[in-house]
Amino acid sequence: MRTPHIALLAGALAGLLFTGTAHADTGSTGTAGSPVPTGIKAFTDNPLYRSGKLTVPCGHQPEGSGSVTATKKHLTAMLGCLNASWSAQLKKARLPFKKPTIRFITKPTRACGSNWGKNVTGRYCSKGQQLVILIDDYAIEYPADPLALHLIAHEYAHHVQNLVGIRPVAYTKAKSLVQSRRQELQADCLGAAFMGSIWASQEYKDEDWKDVVDIYRNSGDEKLNKERSHGTGKNRVAWLQKGFAAASPAACNTWTASASRIA
């Protein structure tokens, strides 16, 4: 479906940059499967990358708008689709899976043990395996906007990273920012891979995807963030496009990418 979001997004652009606050965790999670990878191979040679395309279908979801309740209903339905898709994917990779919980808020509040940051639209708390999604006025008006879908898919991607052992730990500011960019760009890509796998079933059009790409092109660190934590607009678009086109985690190995591709 074509959604009239671009003209209304000027004030929301910055929020896209700050999706995905993930906190390093340790220890395996979920149920039976191969052991969760550890060490450098968890990042560079994870079985997730060899799990093939995301293929679980997702029925067209309810799109009622105009209330927090309707928005929650739509996003909860999409969470169910994400659960089905990624549980099947991790099963193919012989990795453990556990559903995350989700918490909806209508105004900034504490999450993941810290205050809600400026312009943040969503967070993932790895310790509690919980997605926290801010339902603002725009989300209430357009809950089925593909940008809202990528928001929840991006946060869910952080959950997938946590489950499969992609949990960065850095001890200097510089290394932390590099790892943050690799992690966030991978979440952009994994979220887009999910979107690519269900795009047609949600009745979105090619021009809807073009609009999403245009927003991310203008949501890079160079325009919206003093810290280089999420990547340039050019690189965000590149990883977004790779994931969407492939509909597979194989396209999303940011951990072996050159420095220029994760700048």
C-alpha positions as a Python dict, from the first residue, in 0.01 Angstrom:
ca = {
    (1, 'M'): (0, 0, 0),
    (2, 'R'): (109, 355, -63),
    (3, 'T'): (135, 552, 262),
    (4, 'P'): (147, 934, 268),
    (5, 'H'): (427, 952, 521),
    (6, 'I'): (707, 1152, 362),
    (7, 'A'): (555, 1496, 408),
    (8, 'L'): (492, 1423, 775),
    (9, 'L'): (831, 1279, 863),
    (10, 'A'): (1046, 1589, 885),
    (11, 'G'): (1026, 1590, 1263),
    (12, 'A'): (1073, 1216, 1294),
    (13, 'L'): (1385, 1167, 1083),
    (14, 'A'): (1627, 1187, 1371),
    (15, 'G'): (1448, 912, 1556),
    (16, 'L'): (1533, 661, 1285),
    (17, 'L'): (1900, 700, 1356),
    (18, 'F'): (1868, 599, 1716),
    (19, 'T'): (1681, 272, 1671),
    (20, 'G'): (1841, -23, 1837),
    (21, 'T'): (2009, 18, 2173),
    (22, 'A'): (2149, -324, 2250),
    (23, 'H'): (2350, -412, 2557),
    (24, 'A'): (2616, -685, 2564),
    (25, 'D'): (2509, -1006, 2732),
    (26, 'T'): (2671, -1341, 2802),
    (27, 'G'): (2551, -1698, 2807),
    (28, 'S'): (2337, -1913, 2581),
    (29, 'T'): (1964, -1863, 2551),
    (30, 'G'): (1671, -2061, 2421),
    (31, 'T'): (1612, -2430, 2369),
    (32, 'A'): (1786, -2724, 2208),
    (33, 'G'): (2018, -2676, 1914),
    (34, 'S'): (2387, -2643, 1844),
    (35, 'P'): (2586, -2445, 2101),
    (36, 'V'): (2572, -2070, 2054),
    (37, 'P'): (2896, -1963, 1882),
    (38, 'T'): (3153, -1772, 2082),
    (39, 'G'): (3463, -1571, 2004),
    (40, 'I'): (3539, -1409, 1671),
    (41, 'K'): (3353, -1677, 1473),
    (42, 'A'): (3027, -1574, 1636),
    (43, 'F'): (3064, -1250, 1442),
    (44, 'T'): (3244, -1348, 1122),
    (45, 'D'): (3131, -1707, 1056),
    (46, 'N'): (2800, -1743, 1234),
    (47, 'P'): (2575, -2033, 1123),
    (48, 'L'): (2302, -1772, 1078),
    (49, 'Y'): (2477, -1655, 761),
    (50, 'R'): (2435, -2004, 609),
    (51, 'S'): (2068, -2045, 698),
    (52, 'G'): (1932, -1944, 357),
    (53, 'K'): (1644, -1714, 272),
    (54, 'L'): (1370, -1616, 514),
    (55, 'T'): (1072, -1802, 372),
    (56, 'V'): (795, -1808, 635),
    (57, 'P'): (488, -1633, 490),
    (58, 'C'): (314, -1357, 679),
    (59, 'G'): (-55, -1292, 627),
    (60, 'H'): (-172, -938, 563),
    (61, 'Q'): (-195, -775, 904),
    (62, 'P'): (-472, -555, 1054),
    (63, 'E'): (-422, -186, 985),
    (64, 'G'): (-667, -2, 1206),
    (65, 'S'): (-542, 344, 1298),
    (66, 'G'): (-632, 637, 1517),
    (67, 'S'): (-568, 487, 1859),
    (68, 'V'): (-291, 341, 2070),
    (69, 'T'): (-490, 17, 2092),
    (70, 'A'): (-510, -21, 1714),
    (71, 'T'): (-139, 51, 1677),
    (72, 'K'): (-50, -203, 1943),
    (73, 'K'): (-270, -459, 1767),
    (74, 'H'): (-90, -408, 1438),
    (75, 'L'): (261, -408, 1582),
    (76, 'T'): (185, -712, 1798),
    (77, 'A'): (66, -895, 1487),
    (78, 'M'): (392, -804, 1314),
    (79, 'L'): (582, -931, 1620),
    (80, 'G'): (407, -1264, 1576),
    (81, 'C'): (524, -1272, 1216),
    (82, 'L'): (879, -1188, 1322),
    (83, 'N'): (869, -1468, 1579),
    (84, 'A'): (753, -1720, 1320),
    (85, 'S'): (1008, -1609, 1062),
    (86, 'W'): (1314, -1595, 1284),
    (87, 'S'): (1232, -1907, 1484),
    (88, 'A'): (1223, -2102, 1157),
    (89, 'Q'): (1545, -1936, 1044),
    (90, 'L'): (1736, -2019, 1362),
    (91, 'K'): (1603, -2374, 1346),
    (92, 'K'): (1759, -2406, 1000),
    (93, 'A'): (2085, -2275, 1148),
    (94, 'R'): (2053, -2522, 1439),
    (95, 'L'): (2066, -2235, 1684),
    (96, 'P'): (1844, -2185, 1990),
    (97, 'F'): (1546, -1953, 1974),
    (98, 'K'): (1342, -1773, 2235),
    (99, 'K'): (1066, -1520, 2176),
    (100, 'P'): (1131, -1170, 2306),
    (101, 'T'): (875, -978, 2504),
    (102, 'I'): (758, -638, 2387),
    (103, 'R'): (676, -326, 2582),
    (104, 'F'): (490, -34, 2428),
    (105, 'I'): (528, 315, 2569),
    (106, 'T'): (357, 638, 2468),
    (107, 'K'): (613, 876, 2612),
    (108, 'P'): (986, 854, 2686),
    (109, 'T'): (1066, 660, 3001),
    (110, 'R'): (1343, 447, 3149),
    (111, 'A'): (1428, 132, 2956),
    (112, 'C'): (1718, -112, 2964),
    (113, 'G'): (1821, 38, 3297),
    (114, 'S'): (1879, 387, 3160),
    (115, 'N'): (1690, 698, 3060),
    (116, 'W'): (1521, 717, 2720),
    (117, 'G'): (1751, 906, 2485),
    (118, 'K'): (1664, 1207, 2275),
    (119, 'N'): (1484, 1120, 1950),
    (120, 'V'): (1488, 747, 2029),
    (121, 'T'): (1200, 550, 1875),
    (122, 'G'): (1284, 199, 1992),
    (123, 'R'): (1527, -1, 2203),
    (124, 'Y'): (1625, -362, 2263),
    (125, 'C'): (1718, -470, 2615),
    (126, 'S'): (1934, -779, 2571),
    (127, 'K'): (1946, -873, 2938),
    (128, 'G'): (1568, -902, 2962),
    (129, 'Q'): (1526, -991, 2592),
    (130, 'Q'): (1267, -719, 2550),
    (131, 'L'): (1178, -482, 2266),
    (132, 'V'): (1065, -138, 2380),
    (133, 'I'): (871, 57, 2116),
    (134, 'L'): (760, 419, 2145),
    (135, 'I'): (413, 474, 1999),
    (136, 'D'): (407, 839, 1896),
    (137, 'D'): (140, 1039, 1713),
    (138, 'Y'): (273, 938, 1372),
    (139, 'A'): (268, 567, 1458),
    (140, 'I'): (-91, 603, 1579),
    (141, 'E'): (-193, 766, 1251),
    (142, 'Y'): (1, 527, 1024),
    (143, 'P'): (73, 201, 1211),
    (144, 'A'): (125, 8, 886),
    (145, 'D'): (383, 250, 748),
    (146, 'P'): (684, 48, 624),
    (147, 'L'): (911, 270, 830),
    (148, 'A'): (730, 152, 1143),
    (149, 'L'): (773, -204, 1021),
    (150, 'H'): (1147, -157, 982),
    (151, 'L'): (1167, -4, 1329),
    (152, 'I'): (1030, -316, 1494),
    (153, 'A'): (1221, -543, 1253),
    (154, 'H'): (1546, -359, 1338),
    (155, 'E'): (1491, -399, 1712),
    (156, 'Y'): (1404, -763, 1657),
    (157, 'A'): (1729, -804, 1465),
    (158, 'H'): (1913, -703, 1782),
    (159, 'H'): (1730, -987, 1957),
    (160, 'V'): (1848, -1227, 1685),
    (161, 'Q'): (2204, -1100, 1727),
    (162, 'N'): (2179, -1161, 2100),
    (163, 'L'): (2046, -1515, 2053),
    (164, 'V'): (2316, -1621, 1807),
    (165, 'G'): (2610, -1482, 2003),
    (166, 'I'): (2673, -1153, 1823),
    (167, 'R'): (2731, -954, 2142),
    (168, 'P'): (3005, -691, 2102),
    (169, 'V'): (3226, -597, 2395),
    (170, 'A'): (3471, -309, 2357),
    (171, 'Y'): (3700, -145, 2607),
    (172, 'T'): (3780, 184, 2434),
    (173, 'K'): (3553, 453, 2293),
    (174, 'A'): (3695, 422, 1943),
    (175, 'K'): (3652, 45, 1929),
    (176, 'S'): (3308, 75, 2080),
    (177, 'L'): (3193, 306, 1800),
    (178, 'V'): (3331, 74, 1531),
    (179, 'Q'): (3153, -222, 1687),
    (180, 'S'): (2836, -18, 1727),
    (181, 'R'): (2834, 67, 1356),
    (182, 'R'): (2888, -296, 1256),
    (183, 'Q'): (2611, -405, 1491),
    (184, 'E'): (2364, -134, 1389),
    (185, 'L'): (2428, -172, 1016),
    (186, 'Q'): (2379, -546, 1053),
    (187, 'A'): (2049, -484, 1232),
    (188, 'D'): (1946, -251, 947),
    (189, 'C'): (2028, -530, 702),
    (190, 'L'): (1861, -813, 895),
    (191, 'G'): (1550, -601, 946),
    (192, 'A'): (1541, -529, 573),
    (193, 'A'): (1591, -899, 493),
    (194, 'F'): (1277, -977, 691),
    (195, 'M'): (1093, -696, 513),
    (196, 'G'): (1203, -827, 175),
    (197, 'S'): (1065, -1169, 262),
    (198, 'I'): (713, -1040, 344),
    (199, 'W'): (692, -722, 135),
    (200, 'A'): (448, -847, -126),
    (201, 'S'): (223, -1013, 133),
    (202, 'Q'): (174, -676, 306),
    (203, 'E'): (69, -517, -24),
    (204, 'Y'): (347, -259, -23),
    (205, 'K'): (465, -114, -354),
    (206, 'D'): (806, -45, -505),
    (207, 'E'): (765, 325, -437),
    (208, 'D'): (708, 253, -67),
    (209, 'W'): (1051, 92, -49),
    (210, 'K'): (1204, 384, -235),
    (211, 'D'): (1060, 616, 29),
    (212, 'V'): (1213, 406, 309),
    (213, 'V'): (1551, 417, 137),
    (214, 'D'): (1530, 794, 89),
    (215, 'I'): (1462, 843, 459),
    (216, 'Y'): (1762, 632, 560),
    (217, 'R'): (1983, 811, 311),
    (218, 'N'): (1916, 1124, 515),
    (219, 'S'): (1952, 949, 850),
    (220, 'G'): (2327, 891, 863),
    (221, 'D'): (2569, 989, 1137),
    (222, 'E'): (2698, 1276, 925),
    (223, 'K'): (2359, 1449, 939),
    (224, 'L'): (2197, 1347, 1264),
    (225, 'N'): (2450, 1226, 1517),
    (226, 'K'): (2768, 1373, 1659),
    (227, 'E'): (2892, 1025, 1747),
    (228, 'R'): (2962, 784, 1463),
    (229, 'S'): (2752, 504, 1607),
    (230, 'H'): (2514, 397, 1327),
    (231, 'G'): (2691, 459, 996),
    (232, 'T'): (2673, 712, 716),
    (233, 'G'): (2353, 753, 519),
    (234, 'K'): (2525, 595, 219),
    (235, 'N'): (2626, 286, 414),
    (236, 'R'): (2292, 253, 589),
    (237, 'V'): (2123, 248, 249),
    (238, 'A'): (2376, 0, 110),
    (239, 'W'): (2315, -254, 388),
    (240, 'L'): (1942, -190, 380),
    (241, 'Q'): (1932, -263, 7),
    (242, 'K'): (2150, -574, 40),
    (243, 'G'): (1925, -726, 302),
    (244, 'F'): (1601, -639, 125),
    (245, 'A'): (1716, -778, -211),
    (246, 'A'): (1854, -1102, -68),
    (247, 'A'): (1586, -1165, 198),
    (248, 'S'): (1862, -1361, 368),
    (249, 'P'): (2105, -1314, 660),
    (250, 'A'): (2381, -1416, 419),
    (251, 'A'): (2382, -1057, 291),
    (252, 'C'): (2431, -910, 636),
    (253, 'N'): (2782, -1005, 753),
    (254, 'T'): (2905, -658, 846),
    (255, 'W'): (3178, -808, 1065),
    (256, 'T'): (3400, -900, 770),
    (257, 'A'): (3322, -585, 571),
    (258, 'S'): (3593, -330, 500),
    (259, 'A'): (3621, -18, 713),
    (260, 'S'): (3481, 198, 433),
    (261, 'R'): (3161, -7, 420),
    (262, 'I'): (3092, 37, 791),
    (263, 'A'): (3200, 401, 821),
}
